[in-house]
Structure formats: C-alpha cells, structure tokens
Amino acid sequence: MFQTNLKLAWRRLKKNRGFTLVNLAGLALGLAAALAVILYIQDELSYESFHEKAGRIYRANLYAEFDGQPFHLGSMPNALAPFVKGRIPEVEQALRIFPHKYGQTAFIRIGEENFTEERLYWADPNLFDVFSLELQSGRPEKALARANTAVLSTAAAKKFFGNQDPVGQTIKVDNQYELSITGVFESLPPNTHYPFEAIASISTLGYDEPEKLSWGNASFPTFLLLHPQANPEAVEAKIGEELRRSIPEDRQWFSLRLQAMKDIHLHSSGLTSIDEEPYGDIRQVRILSGLAILLLLTACINYMNLSTAKSQGRAKEVGVSKTLGATASRLARQFYAETALLTFFAILIGLLLILLLLPLFNQLSGKALTGAFFGETWFWASMLGIWVLVTALAGLYPAGFLASFTPLDALRRQSAGGGGGNVRKALVVFQFCASTALIIGTIVFYQQLNFIRDKKLGYRPEQVVAVRITGAEGRRQVEALENEVRQLPSVLATALSQTFPGSTASGRSLRRPNAAQGAEGAEMHSCRAHPGIFEVLDIPLLAGKPMQLFQEGDTVTQVVLNRSAVEYLGYSPAEAIGRRVEADLGHAEIVGVAEDFHYGSLHQPIGYYAFHNRRSEWLQYLLVKLNSKQLAGAMQQLEAAFGKTVPGSAFDYTFLDAHLATLYETERRLAKLIFLFAGLAIFVACLGLFALAAFAAEQRTKEIGIRKVLGASVEQLVALISRDFLKLVALSILLAIPLGWWAMRQWLQGFAYRIELQWWAFALSGGIALLIALLTVGFTGYRAARANPVEALRAE
C-alpha cells in the first residue's frame, strides 16, 4: 500500500508541474533557512560541552551594588579559590584563571623573533583537573606546578616554534617573564568562552603567596568543580555563609552566585567580562529560532493554500475513489504521501543550498560552520524530525479537507469551484503579517545602528591609534618611542594611557564627601593617563586643567573627573577644583572637570569616570592622533618608529573607531540576518500569492472573457482580480504594525541611548509589503486581462 501511495504521489506531482515547482521552491527555501538556524543554534548551545566534567563545573560570579546601581562580574577576588578549598567539602577543586593583563595582547619574544598572542591566560596548577585539556606532551600534574612555566596549544606551538618540539624551550612575555614550556595541549574547539592558546602558571605573578591574596580586586574568573552529588544552590548558600562568618566586614562588599559552565556563553549578557571575550545572547538565539519557524510556517501555508485551492481539480478523483469504496483514511494517506515526497525533495534541495551558501551564512552570522555536521547523529535526527513535522503540518489541512468530501460534495465542488476559501484567506493574512513585521524589524534595526554610528560620543575617536607598549623594556624605551612618534609629520598629538574608551577600565568606588566610615560608594571607572589624552581624544575640560605627570616625591594623586562624577559629589565644575576625593586612589585631589563622554558602549548610560596620574596601574598604550590629511603612509611611519625604539617587541595597534564598531557587532549581524530572513519570507509568501492569483484568474477565465467583450479595460480587469488579495494584505499590515511596535520596543530596551519609534517606519514597511503584493498579483491579473477573450469563451 505504501509503495502504491508513493507511485500515485509521484504521478500527481509530475502531472502538476507548476504546482509542484512553486511548493518545492517555497519549502526548499524555508527548510534551508531552518537548517541554517539549527546549525547556528546547535553551535551556540554546544559551548563548553567538550569538557568532560562540564556538568559539574560552575563559575563563581560577583554581584554587588554601588549607590543603588547593580555591578555584576563574571570573575571574583583572587582570595576566593584558596578560601573555598579548605572550607567547603562539596567543592572538589577550586580554580583561578587570569587573562593576561585583563585580556590584552601579550608580546612574545623567542630568540630574535617577536610574536603577539591575544589569548594568554595565567592559571592555577589544577587547571587540568577541572578542564578537559588533552596534553600531547608533558604531564598534567607537573605542567603548571612551578612558577615561570607554561603550556601551549598545538596551534601556538606551531606558530612560535614551527616543527620543533617546544617542551624545554623558553619564551619571554612582555620582556618581563621568562617562561619554560612544559607541555603542549590539543587546540580547543571554537565553541568556548575561554579559548586558551597559551597558559602560564599563576604563581609566576605571585598569586599563590598569602600576602597577595585580596578581597578587593575582582578580576579572576573562578571555577568550582563540585562533587557529583553536590547541590549547587546549597553550595552557593554555604559559601555565602562562610564568607560572612570568616572575612572582615569591610571586605564583605559582594555576594556570590554560581553559574553552570554550559550557561556562561548564552546567559551572561548582564555580566562584565574581564577578558573582553564576547558573550553570546540567548535573546538572539530565540529571535533566530522564531524567524526560522516563521519561514517554515510560511512555506507550509503555501502548500496548504495551493492544495485546497486546487481542490476543484481533485474533487472528481475523490468522488470516484469514494464511490469505489475508498475510505477517508486511505485517501488521507495518499495525500500525505504526496506531501512527504515533496518535503523529502525539498529537504534535499535545502541541504544543497546550505552547502552552497554556508560561506555567506558564516559571514553574516560570524560563525565558522563547516560541512562536518553531515557526520553528526544529531543532524540526521533533526532532519528526520523536520521531515515528519513539515509533512504533518503542511499536509494536515489539505489531507483532512480533501479526504472529508462525500461523493456528492465532490461532484458539487467540481462545478462550484475550490473550497476552503476562508482558511486560505486567514493563512495569506498570517504570511504577510509575518513578512511585514520582519520588514519593520529590519528598518528599525538599521535606524538604531545608524543612530549609534552617528551619535556624538563626547570625544573624537577618528584617526586615533592605540599602540600597545607593554612589550617595551622599561620607561626609557617608552619615552623614546613617544618622542620619536611626536616628530612624525602625520602626528598631531600623543599621550600614554592605561586604556582607551570602549576597552576595559579599572573599577573604583566613588564616595560622597563626609560619607560614613565603610559606607558604600558609587561604581566609577578610572584610567591612568598622561595629560595629553584630552588633546588626543578631544575631550573638553569644563574647569581646571589636566593632571600633571606624577613626579618622584609627589604625595597627592591628581584627578580629572567627568561632569556626572562631580554632580554625584554635589559640586559644580568650578567648585570641585581643589577638593579631595575618596575613590581608592590614596590622597587624591580634583584638578580638572571634563565633559561627559561615552567611555563604554551605548548599551549603558554614561557613568562616573576619572583620569588620574597615580602609578598604581600600567601604562599600556600610546595613543596617537593622526592628521587626516596625511594618513597615507602614517602607519608605516609609526611602525618604523616603533621598530627603532622598541626593537624587542612586535608592533600591535588598533584604531579606536574600528574597536568601537566591534561593540555592536552582535546587533549588526542580527540586523543582516533579519534582513535576509525578511527577504526570504516575502519571496516565499509572494510565490504562494502568485500561484493563488494565477489559479483565481484561471477560475474566472470565462468571467474575464465576457467582461472584456463587454468593454472592460485591462486596468479594470486587473483591479477586479487583485482587489480581494490586496484587501487581505492590507489587513495583514494592520495586524503587523502593533506586533512590530511591541517587538521593537522590547529590543530597544537593551540600549541606554536609542531612537524613538517613528510612524514613517511602519508606513514604509506597510507600503513595501503592499507594493510587492500589488506587483505580484497585478502581474498575474495583467496576463489574464491581456488574454484573447475568444480563447476564453471558445470552451463554452
């Protein structure tokens, strides 16, 4: 019976080639989009799953509040791991890692060769007991047991040493640390938030010494490996209680929450990442999942609409079959066989499209997906599930509708025309409602991205280059480099700085004057810098002057606060000059007040910021303002000056405006994907609308012929055929506008600075959908109206 149904289905599909091609195209495009999203989601959900003990690994996250404002970090003070080890029996291992200089590039020198490495971490020796790093050479229990030791990934070993065995070799990091290579581990897959390339012993930095353990600097991602039977909620509560009981009250400024390792990538959007590695976003996964489902539904709706619209042509077949004794269930199985066969071919075409377009999808999504998924069991299980689901969904209404005909109904429908009109109308409304909502989303996404691009930031990042100087051998080389760069004709200004806007800054607590002892302050970001930074970044001073260079014997730290910080302290800019400030900067005095500027992304509002001259932080960058009229050759001149004055280090730099653009890369990629899906949804919907309009015109061939003989113009006939369809599209637009407004308001809440939703965006979206529908239906109507009426009436 099954084989018979398949043969009948194949004959039916061959007989109705136009119907088959339209449905095949719609289903194939919808399935290709769904497959692409499945690959994307599977990759996002697979982060950290390669760790054998991932189900027992938890990251300790820090939660605090400053002056009523939440402060959340994906890291902890370095004292936590040693503290937990001896006190909480449910914790099998406690591990600290530390991204090199808060996620900055490391300069590696091997002999006379210079390299850069962006993913150097420092870690406790029990790293291999917690994470699944497969050592190809070396012993895990000894690899990081001593200070000044390190292990490399196979990729890093190849980069630094070529085909030589790196074990026993020495590398020099930032001209400061001599590290002996004790092992090589298999390079990690890309689906990890901690993509180690080089890992050095944290004891090299002295963090195994009691006097270096601190409850203040929360810059150390800390991982707890729990015993198999341990309850994470109970462990979290137990650690919190032990902290309250054991550490000084003035150190109890935070609380701790445990986060499952597999949740880190997608569920950390509210946490600050100390290493600047980007997190994923579960909201984006959900949005793309919804878009894929919408596309699949749109393709299935096409099939349902065309199948029921063509029920007139199947009515006689159903009537004859039922007269000869065929049951409704047997006929339903036959119609399902047609759907299953069509869906099977659509999946094959969809797979081919995915393989051909995978590089484009990778470019849009930022992924590095390959065809390796063909060898995965989960993929073929997903394909089977999609085949069954789409067959059941697309075939449900047509099979039930057609199989339910009585012989008498079948004969009546043969003469009266296709059935299911109201359902078809509702499905067309759904299709164009979804398409219009996607157009609204695309327009609003690009409006917000353009707003971000054009918004005044309070400083000028254009033509400013940040050159890494941590590889310099001491202050003399740094001073020589700055002096050499200042002489270049393409350079307008320079300044040494700890960081730059858009990058990680130190966190401090800013307290109001006369605050009670131990009172909580407000979170403030800070940056040690030379006075030229205000000229380089073009940040205006409202009062006072820049801080001066710190000199030997100075006892006062000079500070320049931004306007918001001064207002928090209760001063006007003029009043603030000469005032002492409590901000964990020693004896600090306000010497200047700067205008507010966006030191982070526009996802967060402007907060409190301080420039200072205290020597407690590294100066990691030379900021260089270039002359826009002399950019040609400027970077070659800079590199030459760097090579001349800092010969023992590699030249590493970033343009500030390019770095700022990366802060919105997630939104930019999502906007491109939504634009792509919106285009596909409209195309698939129009395929169905075109076929429905063509079928409707075919049904009205006699009517059109008579009207034309009686003098109706082509325009009148086009309007006659198009009117009903355009009413449905207009209704779908009315439904899509409030849906799109609500969805976009929700999305925009993620930005502290955002556009106002404007009426013209919704009007434009509706106009685009209406125009596309008009062109689709109008073309069909025009062809029918231009036909010879004699041919239309000859059959009568």
N, C-alpha and C positions, 0 to 999 in steps of 0.2 A: 504493500500500500504506500509506504514511504517513497519507494522508487517511482511509483506511478505519479504521486503528487509532484515530485521533483520534475519529471518529464513534462507534465502538464504546465507546471510553473515556467519551465524554460520556453516552451512553445508560446505561452501567453506573453512573456517578456519580449521574445523575438518579434511577435506579431505587432506589439505596440511599442515600436522603437522610440518614438518621440517621448511617450510617457516614461519609458524605461530610462532614457538618457537624462531627462530632467530630474527624475528621482535619484538616479545614480550620482549625478553631479552634486546635488544637494546633500545627499547622505555622505558622499566621499569627503566633501569639504568639511561638513560638520564633524565627521569622525576623525579627520586629520587634525583638526583643531583640538578635539577632545584628547586625542593621543598625545599631542604635544604638551598639553597641560598636565596629563597624567605623568609624563616623563619629568616635567618640571616639579610637580608636587612630590613625586617619589624621591627625587633628589633632595628637595628641601626637608622632607621627613626623615631622610636617612642619615642626617648629620650625627656624628659620633657613634653610629651604630657598629662601626668596625671594632670598637673597644670591647673586648670580651666581657668585661665587668661593668659595662655601661649602665646596666640596670641597678647597680649598687653604688654608683658614683654620684655624688651631689656636690654642687658648687655652693659655697657659703657667700651669700650676697649681703651687702651692708645697707641698712635702712636707717636714715636719720632725718632730723628736721631742724632747720635753722630759721628762727624767727617766723615760724609757721609755714615755711616753704619746704617741700619734700626734697630729700637728697638721697639718691639711690645709686649704688655702685655694684658692679659685678666683681668686686675684689674686697679684701679685708686687710686690717693691720697685720704686719708680719708676725706678731706675737701669738696670733690665734692658733696656728697649727701646732706649735710646741705645747701650748696651753691645753689643747683638746686631747693630745696624745696620752697624757698621763692621768686624765680625769674622767673621760667618758669611755667606759668599756665597750659600748656598742660600736665605737669607731675603730675599724681595723687599721686604717692608715690615714694620716693627715699630710697633705702635700701642698707646698707653696711653689708657684712659678712666678717669674717676674719678667715681663717683656723688656728687652734691653732699652734702658733709658726711656721708659714709658712708650715703647713701640716705635722708637726712632731707628733709623738705619745705622748699622754697625759697619765700621771700616775695618777690613781685614787685610793684614799685611803678611805675606808669606815670602820670605827672602826679599827679592827686589820687586815682587809683583804686588799690586794693590787691587782689592776687590771690595764690593759692597754686599752686605747681607741685611735684608729687611726683616728677617724672621729669626732673630737670635733671641733665645729665652734663657733665663737662669732658673735652675730648679733644684729641689731637694734630691738627695740620692735615691729616695724610694720612688722616684718617678716611674720606674719600670714595674713596680709592684701595683701601681694604680692604672696606668695607661698601657694599652697594648702596642708597644713599640718593639718591633722584631729586629733584634740585633743580628746583623750578618757577621760582624766580628766584634770581639770584646765580650766581657762578662757583665751582665746587668747589675749584679750586686757590688761590683767594683767600679763601674764606668764613671760614676759621679761621686764616689766616696771621698775623694780628696779634693782640696782646693786646687784651682788652676788646671782643671781637667774639663774636657768637653767631648761630646759625640756629635757626629754629622749625619745628615740624611745621605742616601746614595746620590741624590742629585747634587747636594752641596759638595760632597766628596769629589764627584766628577768635575764640578766647576772649579774647585780650588786645586786639586791635585792631578786631574786627568786620570790616567790609568795606573798611577802609583798607589800603593797601599798607604792610606793616611794615618793608620794607627802608629803611634810613636812620633809622628810629626808634630810641629809646633806652629800655631798661628798667633798673631798679635792683634788684639782687638782695640781699636781707637788709640793705638800707640800707648796703651796703658796696661793691658792684661796679657800676659804670656800664657797661653792655654795649650796643654798637651792633649792630643787626640787619643781617646781611649776606646773608641768604638764607632761603628757605622751601622745605622738602622735603616730599614726599608722606608723609602719615601712614603709619606702619608697620602691617602687619597684626598681629593679636593673638598670632600664634604665634611669639613671640620672647622670649628671656630679657632682652633689653635694649631695652625699649620707649621709645626716646628721644622726648621731646616738645620739649625744648629742649637744645641742645648749645652749650657755650661753649668758647672757646679755653683750653687748659690752661696756656698761657703767662701768662694773667691771674693765675694763682696762683703764678707764678714757677718752675714746674717745668721750664722749658727752660734755666734757669741752672745751671751746673755745681755751684755750692755748695749747691743744693737737691736734688741727686741723692743718694739714700740707699739703702743696702742693708739698712736696718733696718725701715722702715715698709712692710709688705707689703699695701698697701690699694689697689693699682692693677691692675684687670683688664687683662692684656696679651695682645695678639693678634699672631700672626706669620702673614704671608701668604707661603707657600713658593712657590718656582718650580715649574712644572708637573712637572718630572722629579725633584724632591727627595723623598727618603725621610724621613718624619717621625721614625722611630726613629733613623736616623743623625744627623739634625739635633739631636735631643734629646741624644744622647750627645756630639756635638760641642760644644754649648753648655755642657754639664756640665763637659767637659774644659777648655774655655776659662775658665770661671768659676774652677775650681780653680787654674789657672795664673796668672790675672791679678788676682784681687781678694785683699785681705788675709785671712789665715787666720781672724782673729776675726770676719770678715763671712761666712764660709762656714758658715752655720748651717742652710742649707736645701738641698734638691735640687729639680730641676725636672722636670716631666713635661708632655708636650704632649697636649692633648685636642682631637679633631676638633670643630669648631664644631657640627656636627649632633648630636653626642653630649652636648652640655652640658646640655640640658634633662632628659633621662631618666637620665643616668649620672653625676650629681653629688651623690647623696644623702649621700656621706661628706665632702663639701667644705663649708666655711663660706662663705656668700655675703656679701660685704662690703656689698652694696647692699640686702639684705633682700628681694630679689625671690625668690619661692618657686620651687624647682626642681620638676620632675615626678618620677615614680618609676617605673622600669621594672618593679618588682615589682607595682605596681598595674595596669599595662597587662597583665601576664601573668595576674594574678588575674582581671581582667575578661574577657580572652580565654578563659580556662578556663571561666568561667561561661557565656559565650555558646555555647561548644562543647557544654557540658553540656545547655543548654536545647535546642539543635538536636538533639542525640542523643536527648533525652527525647521530643521531638516525632516524630522519625523512628521511635523504638521504638514509640510509639503506633500509627503506621501499620503497622509490621511485625506487631505483635501482633494488631491487628484484622483485617488481611488474612489472616493464617494461621488465626486463629480462625474466620473465615468461609469457610475452605476447603471446608467441607461443602457450602455453597451453590454453590460454583464447580465442585465435583467432576464433576457431571453434564455441565456445559458443557465441561470439559476432556476428559472421556471421549468425548463425541460428536465434538468437534473432532478429536481424535487418530484416532478411528475413520474419520473422513472424510479423513484424510491430513495434518492439520496437524502441523508439526514442533515440537519443543520450543523452538527459537529463535524461530519465528514467534509462538508463544504468549507467550514471554518478552517479545518486543517489544510485544505487545498490553498486557501487564500494566505494562510500563514506560511505555507511552503514558498509561495511567490515572494513574500516579504523576506523570509530567511535567505533565499537565494540572492535576492537583490542586495540585502545587507552584507552578505558574505563577499560579494564582488566589491561593494563599497569599501569594506574594510581593507581588502587587498589594494585597492587604488589609494586609500588613505595611507596605508603603510608606505607605499611607493612615494607619495607626496611628502611624507615625513622625512624619508631618507634623502630626497632631493632638496628639501627646504630646511633641513636641520641646521646647516651653517647660518642661514638667515635667522632662524629662531634663536640660535645661540647668541648671535649678535644683538638681537633685540632684548633678550632676557638676561644677558650677562652670564649665561651658563656655558659649560664645556661638555655638552652631551654628545655621546657617540652612538654608533650602531651596536654597541656591546649589549644593549638591552634585549636584542634578539635571542641571546643565550640565557636569559633570566626566566625562571619559572613564573615569577610574579607577573611578568609582562604577558605571557601567553594565557595565564589565568584571567588577567584583566581583559584581554581580547575576547576570550570566551564569554566572560560576564557581559561585556558590552554588546556582543553579538546577540546573546539571549535577550538582554534588556531592550535593545533597539528593536529587535524583531517583535517582542511582545508589545512594546509601546506603539510602534508605527503600525503594526498590524491589528491592534486591538479593536479600534473603531471600524475600520473597513471590513474586517472579517465578521465582526458581530453584526454590522449593518447589512452587509450583503447576504450573509447566511440566514438572516431572520426573515427574508422575503418569503411570503406564501406564493404558490404558483399564480394565484390571481393578482397579488401585488406585483409580481414580476411582470405580468402582461400589461398591467396598468402603467407601471413605470416605463416600460418600453415605449409607450406612446406619450406619456406625460412629461418625461424628462428626468434628469438625475435628482436624487434625493439628498437629504442631509444638509439642506441649504443653511439653516440657522447655525448648525455646528460649524460648517465651513466658514461662515462669517465671523463667528467668535474666534476661530483659530487664526484667521487673517488679522483680526484686531490684535491678538496676542503677539503675532510675529512682528508687526510694525510698531507696536508699543515697545517691545524689547529693543528693536532697532533704533527707534527714536531716542530712547533712554540712553543707549550707548553713544549716539551722536552727541547728546547733551554732555555726557561724561567726558568725551574726547575734547569738546570745546572748552569746558571748564578746567580740565587738566592743563591744557596748553595756556589758558588765561593765567592760571596760578603760576605756572613755570615761567611765563614771560614777566609776570609781576615780580617774582623772585629775582630774575635776571636784571631787571631794570630798577629795582628798589635802591635808593640811596642807603649805603651802609654806614655812613658816618666817617668813612675813610676811603682811600682810593687804592684798591689792590692792583690796578692795571700797571703793567710794566714794572712790577716789584718782584724780584727774585730772592728766594731764601736759599742760601748756600750753606750746606752742612759743614761745620768746622770742628766737630768732636774728634776728628782724626788728627788734628794739629798737635804737635809736640810742645805744649806749653804756651804761655801768654805771648812770648816773643814772636812765634810764628803767626799767631792770630793778629797781632798788631802789625806785623809786616804785611800780611795779606790785606788788611783793611787799608793801609797806607798805599799799597800798590794799586788796589782797586779804585781808590779815590782819584788817582791820576788819569784814569781812563777817560777818553773824551765822551764816551757814551753814558757815563755815570753822573747822576745828578746829586745823589746823597747816599750815605751808608749808615748803618747802625748795627751794633751787636745786640743780640736778643736771645732770651731763653726759649721763646716760642713765637708764634705769629697767629693772627686771627684765623679761626677755623681749625686750629690744631689744639692739642691738649695743653691746658694751663694748670698751674698749681692751684689747689683749693685751700682757702683760709676762712677763718671765722671773724667777721667784722662786728665789733661790739660798740654799742652806743656809749657816749660819754656818761660817766657816773653809773654804769651798769653794775648790778650787784655781783659780788665775787662768785665766780662759777656760773654766771648767767649765760644762757645760750645766745650766740650772735647770729648774724645772717651769713649765708654762704657767699663768698667772694672769690673770684678768680684773680690770679695775680701773675705778673711776668717781670722778671728781672731784665732790664734793658739799659742801653746807653741813651743819653739824651737825644741823639739824632733820630730816634724812632718816630717822633712826632712829625719830623720833616719827611721822612721816608714814606710814612703812611698817610701823611696829610691830615692828621687829627688836630683840630683846632683846640687851643687852650682858652678856657673862659676866664681864668685868673691865674696869677702866679707865673711860674717858669718850669722848665723841665728839671728833673732831678739831675744832679751832677754826678760825675764818676766817683765811685767810692775810693777814698784815699786811706792809706795806712794811718791808723790813729783815730779815724772817724768813729764816733760813738753813737751817732744818730743816723738812722735809715731815712733817706728822703723818699717821699711817696707822692705820686700824682694819682689822684682818684678821679673816677668819672663822675658826671653830674649826679647820676642816680645814687651812688655811694654817699656823696656829700649830703644829698637831700635826706637819705636814711639817717645820717648822723644829726640832722637838724640844723645844718648850716646853709647859708647862701654861698656861692662860689667865693666871693670876696672874704666872707667871714671865716672860711675854712683854712685860709693860708696861715701857717704858723701853728695850727692846732696839732696836738698829739693825737695819734690814732692807735687803737688797740686792735691789732689784726695778726697776731702771731708773727710779727716782724721785728721783735725786740723794741727798742726805744725808737719809735717811728714818728715822723713829723710830716704833715702835709705841706708840700711846697708848690703844688700846682693842682688845678682842676681842669680836666679835659671834657670836651663834649661827649655825650653818649655815643657809642658805636656798637655795631653788631659783631662781637668777638666770636660768636658761635653761628649756628645756622638759624634760619628764620623759623625753625620749628619751636624755638624757645624765645621768650621775651628777653629784652636787654636786662641784665642783672647788674651786679656791682663788680667793678674791676679796678685793679691797682697796678700801676707801673712802679717799680722800686729799684733801688741800687744796692740792695743787700747782697752779699756774696754767698748766700746760702744755697743758691741754685746755679746750675751750669749755664753758661752762655753757649747755646748750641748752634746758633745761626748767625750768619752775616746777611742782613737784609740790604738789598741793593736796589735803588730806584734808578731805572734806565731812562734815557732820553728817547722819547717815542720817535724822534726824527733821525735817530742814529742806531736803530735796532739791528740793522744789517751788520753782522759780524760781532755784535756785542757779546754773545755767549762764547764765541771763540776767544775773544779778548779776556773774558772772565776766567775761562778755563786755563788759558796760558798764564795768567797772573796767579791762579791757584797752584798750578804745577810748579811755578817758580818759587813760591814762598812756602808751600806745604807739600814738598815732594814725596813724603811718605804716606800719602793718603789719596784715595780716589775722589774725583770731583762729582759731587752729588748735589742736585738742586731741584727746586720746584717753583713754578710760577704761582703766585698767590691766587690769581683769578682762576687758574686751572684747578688748583686744590679746592677752592670754594665750590666749583661746579660739581666736584665729586660728592659733596654733602647731599646733593639732590638727585644722585644717580638712580636711586630706587624709584623715585617718583617719575623720573624721565623715562625709564624703561617701562614702567607700568603704563604711562601715557601712550607709548608706542604700541604696546600690546593691545591696549583698549582700542586704539585707532585701527589696528589690524583686525581685531575681532568685530568691531563695528562694521568695517567694510565687508567682512565675510558674511555677517548676519544680514546685512542689507542685500548683498548679492544673492544669498540663498533665498531670502524672502521674495525678492524680485523674480527669481526663477519660478517659484511657485505661483506668484501673481501673474506672470506672463502666461504660464500654462493654463491657469484658471480663466484668464481673459480670453485666450485663444479658444478654449473649449466653449466658453459662454458665447463667443462670436459664432462659433460653428453651430451651436444650438439655435441661434437666431438668424441663420442664413436666409431662410425664407422671408422672415420679417424685414430684414435689411434690404433684400431684393425688392419687395413690394414698396417700402418707403422710398427707395431710390427711384423706382419707376414713377412714383407719385410726386417726385420733385425734391426730395430731401437732399440737402447739400452734404458734402463729405464732413464738414465741421459738425453739423447736426448729428450725423450718424456716429462720429467719434464720441461726441458728448453723450449720446444715448448709451453706448457700450461702456463708457468709462464712469458714468455717474455713480452707479451703485458701489463700485470698487473704491472710488475716491471718498465716498461717504464713510466707508469703513476705515480708510487710512486717516481721515480727519478725526474720527472717534478715537483711534489708537493714539494720535498725537495728544489729544485732550487728556487721556489717561496717563501718557508717559510724562507729561510736564510735572505733575506733583510728585511722581515717583522719582524722576531725575532730580528735582529740587531737594527732596529729602535725602537722597543718597549723597549728593554733592555737599550738602551742609554737614553731613556726618564726616565726610572725608576731609573737608577744610578745617574741621576742629583740630586736626593734627598740626596745624600751623599757628604760631602765635601771631603772625602777620599774614593776612590773607585778603583775597579780593571779596567784594560784595557780589553776590549773585545778581546778574542783570537780566532784565526781561528780554533783551535782544538775543541773548544766547539761546534762550528757549524758543524764541520766534524763529531764529535762524535754523535751529535743529528741526523744528517742525516743517519749515519751508523746504529744507533739503530732503526730508523724507517724502513730503508731498510732491516735490518736483520729480524725484526718482520714480515714485509710483505713477505719476502722470505720464512720464516718458515711457514707462514700461507698458501700461495699459493703453496709452494713446497710440503707441506704435502698432499694437495688435488691432485696435479699432480702426486705424487708418488703412491697414491692409485689407480688413474686411469691407470697409466702406468703398475702397477702390476696386473691389471685385466686380466683374460683369454681372449685372442683375439677371441677364438671360440665363447664365450658367446656374444661378441660384434657383431660378424658377423652373428650369427645364425638368428637374426631377419630379416636380409636382404635376 
